């Protein structure tokens, strides 16, 4: 699937469904897939056992701060902004 930025992404690039360690890159991949319509938010939440609130937090952080906003070590810093 062609992404809004012109890059190409396939479902095979999504993180494994048993992912438990969520680094910024993996979160960003899932957010981009949902934003591009590759999968729905509900599918993503079901596939990765995420709550809607958790996914929406990722979406908001990505929109405001880019992939860097998805880093766990930066959450407290960005929440203060």
C-alpha positions in Angstrom: 0.0 0.0 0.0 1.3 3.5 -0.8 1.5 5.7 2.3 0.7 9.4 2.3 4.4 10.3 2.3 4.9 8.2 -0.9 6.6 5.3 0.8 5.2 1.7 0.3 4.2 -0.5 3.2 2.8 -4.0 3.3 1.1 -5.9 6.1 4.2 -8.0 6.4 5.9 -4.9 7.8 3.5 -4.7 10.8 5.0 -5.8 14.1 4.2 -9.5 15.1 0.9 -9.9 16.9 2.7 -11.2 20.0 4.7 -8.0 20.4 5.1 -7.0 24.0 8.1 -4.6 23.8 6.7 -1.5 22.1 9.5 0.7 20.9 8.7 4.0 19.1 9.4 2.5 15.6 6.8 -0.3 16.1 4.2 2.1 17.5 4.8 4.4 14.6 4.4 1.5 12.1 1.0 0.6 13.6 -0.1 4.3 13.7 0.9 4.8 10.1 -0.9 1.6 9.0 -4.1 2.8 10.6 -3.8 6.3 9.3 -3.3 5.0 5.7 -6.3 2.7 6.0 -4.3 -0.5 5.8 -6.0 -1.7 9.0 -8.6 -0.1 11.2 -8.0 1.2 14.7 -10.2 -1.5 16.1 -8.2 -4.2 14.2 -5.0 -2.8 15.5 -6.3 -2.8 19.1 -7.5 -6.3 18.7 -4.4 -7.6 17.0 -2.1 -6.1 19.6 -4.3 -6.3 22.7 -4.3 -2.5 23.0 -7.0 -0.4 24.6 -8.6 2.3 22.4 -7.2 4.9 24.9 -3.6 3.6 24.5 -3.8 3.6 20.7 -5.3 7.1 20.8 -2.4 8.2 23.0 0.0 6.9 20.4 -1.9 8.7 17.6 -1.9 12.0 19.5 1.8 11.8 20.4 2.7 11.0 16.8 0.6 13.8 15.5 2.1 16.4 17.9 5.7 15.2 18.1 6.4 12.7 15.4 7.9 9.3 16.2 10.0 10.9 18.9 6.8 11.5 20.9 6.2 7.7 21.0 9.4 7.1 23.1 8.4 6.0 26.6 11.2 8.0 28.1 9.7 11.2 26.7 6.1 10.7 27.7 6.3 12.6 30.9 8.2 15.5 29.2 5.6 15.8 26.4 2.6 15.4 28.8 3.7 18.7 30.4 3.5 20.6 27.1 
